[in-house]
Amino acid sequence: MTTFVDRVELHVAAGNGGHGCASVHREKFKPLGGPDGGNGGEGGSIILTVDAQVTTLLEYHHSPKRKATNGKPGAGGHRTGATGEDLVLPVPDGTVVMDRKGNVLADLVGHGTSFVAAQGGRGGLGNAALASARRKAPGFALLGEPGEARDIVMELKSVADVALVGYPSAGKSSLISVLSAAKPKIADYPFTTLIPNLGVVTAGSTVYTIADVPGLIPGASQGKGLGLEFLRHVERCEVLVHVLDCATLEPGRDPLTDLETIEDELSQYGGLEDRPRLVALNKVDVPDGQDIADLTRESLEERGYRVFEVSALAHKGLRELSFALADIVAKARAAKPVQESTRIVLRPAAVDDAGFTITEEDGAYRIRGIKPERWVRQTDFANDEAVGYLADRLARLGVEDQLWKAGAHEGDTVIIGPEDNAVVFDWEPTMASGAEMLGRRGEDHRFQTQRPAVDRRREKARGKDAAEQEYLAFEALSSGRAALEGDDEDY
């Protein structure tokens, strides 16, 4: 049964925003109580957060699809829909998040580091928020936006200071078991270690982590053996330790040949040329092992390596190796620049940025831009008044003017949005769209009557003047509310 996974492909889908509500306040003796539809709630987001207690991506290997909850729709009485809950996914320290093309989206290092993998959709505005001086009682609301959905790839790169590399059964697991409190599986057959093992070592005042990387063989950088799967765990290490087996009985193998083979695989993998190297001649407690170590030590030192003769079984040379590694790690930490506090960089749009682009494609005109595409997603095309509101917004943004300048004519095909999710229509710049059918575009004919119907019994009791004053008061209230709210074109 699989117990360790360091690479998974995950499909994440954020929650959809709730739809806005189109509602009119109803109360006895108030036939025109005004719009009171609430806004929809925001959809929940998918957030990746580093958790020190998590060491593998196994959970996402078994459940590769994750979805956050949707926002609730708004309701009458100015009631806003509930916000969808964010889905927080704990990941190990050192997780790299990429898209399917291999582009790095985030490198999560450090407990608590977070990344929003999929943003929740916006909730739609209710008709109360859409009311204005010209549109006193909108008969429509905006739809909630769909949440972001994407496929991501997560790779775990162990955050360790020292990496032990070498052939299978070279004694790496035994070495880490005596240098630290780690308890890896140890046996006398190749590829006993199938997962990277991490241990914490204390040498004087320096505390560092050491990783036992599964055995490498020739061709590991091309996918042979286990090397390709686990070489990524070496990338973050400050120093590499070549663990060379001085007691191997395999024909054609000796410490120098093993070193050259492993170095060739590391160079083909790339990115590790600047890491300092140490050599640990292991298993010198075996009589033949000590003889081989004596024969190869001088050659290794001539190549510039610091050589340590060690034995995990006899605990020989471990203290010297541990303190040498601690010294290199301490110097590497001191050489790193001090981590600066997080800065927020503001990049305002250029003064000549219209917020959208228009390109001609095979006789059609495609409009791309954050605002136009968002407005299209928020529009209920089954409601003529909502379509008219969309036309107003596009006209105020300058879309019609730019279409004229681009050479578009009445009846030409206009496309808003990307190829996989677009709205296509024939352009008629002078057509009576949506709210125009109810009066002038953006106005509501229901408020153009002389006065609303008033209960006859109230007229008799209070007189016509009182009823007229009530209507005028309602008009003033509606105008004041519209002046305060207006149209939110950035929504």
N, C-alpha and C positions, 0 to 999 in steps of 0.2 A: 504494500500500500504506500502511495506517495505521501511523504511527510514534509518535504521541502520543495518549494517552487519559487524561482527567482525571476520568472518572466511570464506575464499573462497578457492577454488581449481582453479588454473590458469594454462593453457597450454601456454607456451612461446616458440617461435621459432625464433632464430636469423636468419639474412639474410645469404644467400649463397655467397661465394666468386665468383667473376667473373673469367671466363676462360681466360687463357693467349692466345695470338694471334701468329699464325705461319705465318709470312709474309716475303717476300724478297723485298728489295728496288728495285724499277724499275725507271730508268731514261734514257733518250736518251743518247746513246753512253756508257751506263754502264750496260751491260747485267748481270753482277754479282755484284750487288750493296751491297750484304750482307744481313743478317737477320735484320729485323727492327720491329719485332712483340713486342708490349708492354705487360706489365703485367696486370692481372685482378685486379679490385678494391676489397678492403676488404668488407665483409658483415657487416651490422649493428648489433649491440649488443642490448640486452634487459637489461636495467639498472633500478633498483628500487632505488628511492631517497626519503628520508623523507622530507615531506612538512608540515610546521606548519599549513597551511590553510586547510589541509585534515584531517578529523576526523572519517571517516568511509571507509570501503572497498566496499561500495555499487556499485561503478562504475564497479568493476571487477566481482561482482555478476551477473550483467546483460550482461557483455561482457567478458566471461572467456577465450577467445582465443586472443592472441596478437602475432603479427609477425613484425619483422623489415624488412627493405628493403634490397634487394640483391645488391651486388657490380656489376658494369658493366664490360663487357669483355674488354680486351685490344684491340688495333687497330694498324694497320701499322703506320710507321713513329715514332716508339718508344712512342706511345701515351698510357698512363696508363688509365685503366678504372676508372670511378668515384667510390668513396667509398660510400657504403650504409649508410644511416643515422641511428644513434642510436635511439632506441625508449626508452625514459625516462618515467617511470611510477611513478607518485607521490603516496606515501603511508603515512599513519598516523604515528606519533611518537609512538614508542613502538611496531612496527610490527615485528613479528617473522616469518622467512622464513624457511620452512622445506620441505623435500622431502616426497613422498607418504608413506614412511616407518616410518616417524616421526623423522628422523634425522635432527637436527637443522643445517641449512646452514648459517644463519645470524640472528643476533638480532639487528635490526635497531633502535637505540635510539639517539636522537639529530638531530636538523635541519640540513639538508644537507648530512647526512650519506647516503652512496651509496653502492650498491651491484650489481655486474654483474650476473644476473640470467641466462643468456644464452649468450655465446660468439659467435660473428660473425665468419664466415668461412674465411680462408685465400684466397687471390686471387692467381690464378695460374701464374707461370712465363711464359713470352713470349719467343719465340725462340731466341730473341736477348740476353736475360739474360742467356740462356742455352748454348750459343756459347762458344767454348773453342778451344785450339790448335788442339785437335784431332777431334772436331766436329765443323767445321767452319760455317756450315749453316744447323742447325737442321731443319728437316722437320716436327717438332711437337712442341707442347707447353703443359704445365701442366694445368690440369683442376683445377678449383676453388673448395675448400673444402665446403661441406655442413655446414650450421650453426648449432649450438647446439640446440637441441629441448628437452624439459623436462617438466614434470608436477611438479608444486610446490604447496605447501599449505601455505597460509598466515593467521596468527592469530594475532589479535590486543589485546595487553595487555596494558591497560591504564597506562600512566605514571603519577601517582598521589602520593602525600605524605601521605594522610590520606584516609582511606576507611570506610564508614559507612555501617555496616552490621546489619541485623536483619530481623524479620518476615515481610511479606507484611503488609502495612498500619501501620507500627510502627512509622511513622512520619519522615522517613529519607529524603524524598523529601522536606518536610516543613522545616526541619532543615538546609539543604543545601541552601534553598532559602533565609533564613534570615542570614546565616553566610557569604554568598557570593552574587554576582550579578546574579547567575544562576537562570533561570526561568523554572524549570521542571514542568511537568504536575502533578497537585495535585487533588485527588478525594478521596471519602470515600468508595472505593471498593478495594479489593485485586488486586495485580498485575497491579496497575495503571502505575507504572514505568516499561517500557519494554526495556529501553536502559540505559547504565550507563550515569549518568550526572556528568559533571566536573564543579567545581567552584574554583575561586581564592580567597583566604582569606588573609587579611593583619592584623597581630597582632603585634603591635609595629614595630620593624625593620625587622621582619620575614614575608616573603610572601611565602605561600605554597598553593598547590592545594588539593582539597578534592573531593572525588568521592562518588557518591550515587549508590551503587550496587543494582540491582533489588532484590526483596525480596527472602529470602531463606526459605525453608520448609524442614521437615524431608525427607531424601532421595535425597536431591539436589545433593550431590556428586555422586550419581548413575544415575542422569539424570532426576529426577522428578522436576516438575515446571520449573523455569528458571535458577536455580542455576548452573547446569553444564555448561551452555552456558556462564555465566558471572563470575564464580568464578575465572577465569584466570585474571580478571581485578583487583583482590586483590593482586596478586603476587608481584607487584613492590612497594606496599605501605610500608611506614616505620612504621605506627601505625594503629591499628584497633580500631574502636569505636563501641561497642555494643549499638545499640539504642533499648532500651527495652520499650515496651508499657505498661504504668501503668494504662491505662483506657480501656483495652480490655474487651469485654463482651463474648468472646468465652469460652465455657466450657473447663476445663482442661488446661487452659493457665494462667501463671503468670510470672513475670519477671525472677525468678530463673529457672523455667522450660524452658523458651525461651532461656535463656543464655546457659543452658546445651545442648539444642538441636543444637543451632548454633555452639557451640564449637565442638560438635561431628562431624558435617558436615565438619567443617574446618580441623579437625584432619584427617578425612578420605580422604579429598582432598590432604593433605600433603604439606610440605614445608613452613608452616606458624607458626611453633612452636616458633620461635625466635622473632616474632613481639610483641612489647608491646601492651597491651590492656587497654582501658579505658571503662567505662560504663556510658552511658547517660540515666538516668531515665526520659523518655519523658512524656509529657502531664500532668505535675504536676499542671497545672492550673485548671484541673478538680478536684472537691472535693474528690472524691474517689481515684483519681490518686495520690494526695498528701498523703493520708493515706497509700496506698500501697507502695509508695516510702519510707515512714518512717519505715514501717515494714521490708522491704527488704534491706535497706541500710547497716545495721549492718552486715547481713549475707554476703553481697557482699564484704565489707571491710575485713571481716575475711578471705575471699578467696584471698586476696591480690590485689583486684581491687581498682583503684581510681574512686570514684563515683561522678557524677555531676547530680544535679537535674535541668532539663531544661524544658523550654516551648517555642516552636517556635511561638505560638500565643501571649503569654504574654511577649516574649523576656526575659525570666527569665533564669539566669545562663549561658547565651551565652558567655559573655565576659570571665568568668573564664574558660570555656571549650576551647574557642579559644586560649587563652594564654597558657594553659596547652599543647595543641597540638603543638603550635608554639615552645615551649621549647623542646619537644621531637624531633621534626623535626630538629631543629637547632643542637642539640647534635648529632643526627644521621648523619647529613651532615658533621659535624666537625670530626667525627670518621672515615669517609670514607677516604681511601688513596688518595693522590693527583694524578690526572690523568696524566700519563706520555705521552710524545709525541709519536706518532706512530713510531714504529721501524720496519725496514725491516730485516728479518732473511734470510740469504742466506744459502741454503743447497746444496752444490755441490754434484754431483754424485760420488759414490765411484770409486776408481781407477780401480777396477776390474768389474765395471758395463758395460756390453756389450751393453746396450740399448735395449735389447730384450730378450725374453725367448722362449725356444722350449720345448714343452711337447708332449708326445706320447699319443694319444687318439684313442683307437680301431684300431690300425694299421696305423693311420694317424699322421702326425706331424703338430701341431698347433704352429704358430709363433705369439707372442704377443709383442707389443712394440709401443711406440709413433711414432718413425720414420717409421718402416715398414708399419704400418697401415695408416699413413698419406701419404706415397709415393704411396700406392695402390689406395687410394682415388683420388690422383692427376693424375693417369695414364689413358690415353685414350687407351683402349685395342683394339680398332679398327685400331690403327696405329702401325705397326710392329716396327718402329723405336722407338716409345715411350715405347713399351714393352722391347726392348733391353736396353733402358736407365734405366728402372726399374731393370732389371737384373744386370746391372753394379753397381747400387747403393747398391743393396742387397749384391752383392759379396764383394764390398769394406767394407761394414759394418761387414762382417764376417759370414753372414748367411750360405753360402755354407759350410764353414769349420765346423761350429757348427752342421750342419745337418749330416756331415760325422761322427763327434764324437758321435752324438746321435744314430748312427746306421742306418741312412737312406740309402737306395739303389736307384739306378736309376729306375724310374717308380713308386716309392712310392708316396702316396698322401700327398701333403703339403697344409696346410690351413693357410692363413694370415688374422688375424682379429678375432673379436668375433663371436659367433655362429649366431647372428641375421643378421650380415652383413660381410660376409667373401668372400675371393677369393680362389677358390679351383683349383689346377692344379697338373699334374703328374710331378714329379721332374726329370729333365734331365740336369744334371750339365754341360754336354759337348755340348748341342744343340746349333745350330746357331740361336740365338735369336735376333729378331729385327734388330738392326743396323748392326749385322754381315752379314746379307743378302745383305747389301749394300757394304760390304767390311769387314775389320777387325772390331771387335766390337767397337763401339764408333766413327768410322771414316766415312767420307762421300766421296764416290767414285766420286761424281760430281766435286770434286776439285783435282782429280788425273790426269786429262788430261794435255797435254803439255801446252796449253794455251787456253783461251776461244775464241769463234768465235768473230771476230772483223769486223766491217763494212768495206767492201772492199774500199769504197770511202775514208774512213779515212786512210786505209793502203796506198792507192795511194798518198794521200795528205801528210801524215806524214812519211811514210816509215815503214818497218817492225820493225826496231829497236825501234822506238817510241812506237809502239803497245806492243812490248815485255816489254819495261820498264814500261808501264802502268800496265801490268799484274803483274810484280814483285812488284810494289808499292802497288797494292791491296793485294798481299800475305803478305807483311810486315805489312800492316794496320790490316789485319784480325788477324795475329799472335799476334800483340801487344794488340789488343782489348781482345783476348782470355786470354792472360796472366794476364790482369788486372781483368777480370771478373771471369773466371774459373767456376767450378761447386760448387754450394752452397748446400752441403749435409745437412745442418741444416734446409733448407727451407722445 
